[in-house]
Amino acid sequence: MSNKPISGKSRIPAKELTAYERWELPAMDEQGNAVKPEPEPEEMVKPLTAADLEQIHKDAYEAGFEEGYKAGEQQGLQNGFEKGHQDGSVKGEQEGYQKGQESGHAEAFAKTDGEMQSALRRLQNLLGELLDPIKAHDDEIEEALLNLTMALTRAVIKRELVLDSRQIRTVLREALGMLPSTSANIRIFLNPVDIDSVSQVINEMDGEAKVIASEEIIPGGCRVETSQSLINYTVEKRFQKAVQSMLERSMARADGEEVSDLSQAMGELTDFHRELLDTEVALDAVEKPISLDPEPEPPEPEPTHVEGSDEPDKN
């Protein structure tokens, strides 16, 4: 191989090289001469006919239609997705807002209703605390008025009996009439101011009777005792019986049924001593109400000896 340098005509400048090209050894004959390749026959181009042009146009149309269809489909899908997403978002937002509003309204109503019920209960408790004492005061006022009425009534009765104690004769006759006919050893307890008024009644008795003056007996009342009987016809006892009878009738009308025991109520409503209210009359008799109408003046009775009195017995 020759080391002869390559001449400038055989060298290709680097700037003219564009790419690697494969070089093939040309065909050579036996003498080493290059053999020229046979020329390739020229292909005859057939002129296009109208049918060919129509077919080409049709193929191009179909290709363009297919390409446009795919592009349109893709674009439609994209636009439809975006539009559907937008519409769904708006509708979902509206439905979510409406549902949230309804849920919030229901929750707020339930909470407000609970608070209102709680406030109503507190108001009812406050009204109860305000009205209960008023009702209690009404009961106390009613009880006080009843006691005042009873006290005034008793005071009026006592005053009338002090001014005119001749009613004691009727009271004493009723008390003596309740005793058995065989009663003996009769003791009559009277206020000293009533002793002179009952002398006639004492004289009318068949048996002996002892009149005992007692300051504990209110004028207009009496207490008759024997060895077997006790007739309590004091003003206090008869007044208590009259009030009890009145209360029984009133409460029976209010309750629609008979009232059997009013001892506790009487103890709360009267200002008489408790031991007086608990005292029972020996004989079960119907006591008549107190009458303040004076009887006609009887003839002057004969004097009667009375224990505890300084007047002499003229009989």
Rosetta blueprint (number, residue, H / E / L):
1 M L
2 S L
3 N L
4 K L
5 P L
6 I L
7 S L
8 G L
9 K L
10 S L
11 R L
12 I L
13 P L
14 A H
15 K H
16 E H
17 L L
18 T L
19 A L
20 Y L
21 E L
22 R L
23 W L
24 E L
25 L L
26 P L
27 A L
28 M E
29 D L
30 E L
31 Q L
32 G L
33 N L
34 A E
35 V L
36 K L
37 P L
38 E L
39 P L
40 E L
41 P L
42 E L
43 E L
44 M L
45 V L
46 K L
47 P L
48 L L
49 T L
50 A H
51 A H
52 D H
53 L H
54 E H
55 Q H
56 I H
57 H H
58 K H
59 D H
60 A H
61 Y H
62 E H
63 A H
64 G H
65 F H
66 E H
67 E H
68 G H
69 Y H
70 K H
71 A H
72 G H
73 E H
74 Q H
75 Q H
76 G H
77 L H
78 Q H
79 N H
80 G H
81 F H
82 E H
83 K H
84 G H
85 H H
86 Q H
87 D H
88 G H
89 S H
90 V H
91 K H
92 G H
93 E H
94 Q H
95 E H
96 G H
97 Y H
98 Q H
99 K H
100 G H
101 Q H
102 E H
103 S H
104 G H
105 H H
106 A H
107 E H
108 A H
109 F H
110 A H
111 K H
112 T H
113 D H
114 G H
115 E H
116 M H
117 Q H
118 S H
119 A H
120 L H
121 R H
122 R H
123 L H
124 Q H
125 N H
126 L H
127 L H
128 G H
129 E H
130 L H
131 L H
132 D H
133 P H
134 I H
135 K H
136 A H
137 H H
138 D H
139 D H
140 E H
141 I H
142 E H
143 E H
144 A H
145 L H
146 L H
147 N H
148 L H
149 T H
150 M H
151 A H
152 L H
153 T H
154 R H
155 A H
156 V H
157 I H
158 K H
159 R H
160 E H
161 L H
162 V H
163 L H
164 D L
165 S H
166 R H
167 Q H
168 I H
169 R H
170 T H
171 V H
172 L H
173 R H
174 E H
175 A H
176 L H
177 G H
178 M L
179 L L
180 P L
181 S L
182 T L
183 S L
184 A L
185 N L
186 I E
187 R E
188 I E
189 F E
190 L E
191 N L
192 P H
193 V H
194 D H
195 I L
196 D H
197 S H
198 V H
199 S H
200 Q H
201 V H
202 I H
203 N H
204 E H
205 M L
206 D L
207 G L
208 E L
209 A E
210 K E
211 V E
212 I E
213 A E
214 S L
215 E L
216 E L
217 I L
218 I L
219 P L
220 G L
221 G L
222 C E
223 R E
224 V E
225 E E
226 T L
227 S L
228 Q L
229 S L
230 L E
231 I E
232 N E
233 Y E
234 T L
235 V H
236 E H
237 K H
238 R H
239 F H
240 Q H
241 K H
242 A H
243 V H
244 Q H
245 S H
246 M H
247 L H
248 E H
249 R H
250 S H
251 M H
252 A H
253 R H
254 A H
255 D H
256 G L
257 E L
258 E L
259 V L
260 S L
261 D L
262 L L
263 S H
264 Q H
265 A H
266 M H
267 G H
268 E H
269 L H
270 T L
271 D L
272 F L
273 H L
274 R H
275 E H
276 L H
277 L H
278 D H
279 T L
280 E L
281 V L
282 A L
283 L L
284 D L
285 A L
286 V L
287 E L
288 K L
289 P L
290 I L
291 S L
292 L L
293 D L
294 P L
295 E L
296 P L
297 E L
298 P L
299 P L
300 E L
301 P L
302 E L
303 P L
304 T L
305 H L
306 V L
307 E E
308 G L
309 S L
310 D L
311 E L
312 P L
313 D L
314 K L
315 N L
